[in-house]
Amino acid sequence: MTQNIGLIGTGNAGYCYLKNLVKAGKTVHAYDATPERLALAEKAGAQIADSPAKIAAVANVVILSLPNPKAVRAVLLGEDGLLAHLPKDGLVIDISTIDRATATEVDEAARARGVQYLEAPMSGGEPGGAGTFGAEAATITFLCGGEQEAYERAQEIFDILGSHSFLLGKVGKGNELKLISNLLAGVYAAVAAEAFVLGKAAGFTYETMFEVFAHTDAKSFTMLEEFKPHLLEDDYSYGFPVELQHKDHRLAGEMARELNVPLFFNTISMELYQTAMAHGLGRESHIAVVKQIAELANVKL
């Protein structure tokens, strides 16, 4: 059983992982580039480290929860990166959502050091467990790419942090399917935003639309589990942010170009989230795109 675990990245989801690991009796050594997040991590029971190298000195199993490929490269690669200091029996469980090329690059670097790398981007999806709610409730799903041995070593962590995990093939396959999943989720949210703005323009209340749509073909998990609470509370300050949703659409588009697959709806959705970012909504929930559509339509939400 692994007792000492490193955690790099204590943002919205990472902070939930931290709390669940501590609750399970694990000693967690945490690092984050943002001092405020580290302070919260310490209050939650983590041992604080001031660099990835210091994490490698105390934990041979390290979880990454980082926002983008650039951050993953910065943490893992280079003379002061995690891989340069992690022992040869080390295991990196990368829960970040990145692209196939980055995952493959860091996997090759890990292999050269004798370190195991397992990509394991997570997704919500259980009722009541969308986004960070799922991370907090430990009901998330891990989409993994890597070797069977690394996957089996990670099961102890997955059992603490989530409900399901799938080994989908070599490194790169986990992130490919995660990007496809987030493509769907982002398009669903954008379409729901358009529909509800039209409904408001036609004079229907949110409550009426949610009640009716729960019994029609319009019903979806995204609508009822993610969209509904934000609209009814008029609060977009929590949840999966616009800037990360945009990043996932961009990465899905890059993958599609490599595979020669047109993605019409992905492109439209990406531009909508880009517009939301341009209007200062990047850190708000991706459901905040409803505000952008309402502004274009001159509809008061």
Secondary structure, DSSP 8 states (H G I E B T S, - for coil): ---EEEEE--SHHHHHHHHHHHHTT-EEEEE-SSHHHHHHHHHTT-EE-SSHHHHHHH-SEEEE--SSHHHHHHHHSSTTSSTTTS-TT-EEEE-S---HHHHHHHHHHHHHHT-EEEE--EE--STT--THHHHHHT-EEEEEBS-HHHHHHHHHHHHHHEEEEEE-SSTTHHHHHHHHHHHHHHHHHHHHHHHHHHHHHTT--HHHHHHHHTTSTT--HIIIIIIHHHHHHT--SSSSBHHHHHHHHHHHHHHHHHHT---HHHHHHHHHHHHHHHTT-TTSBGGGHHHHHHHHHT---
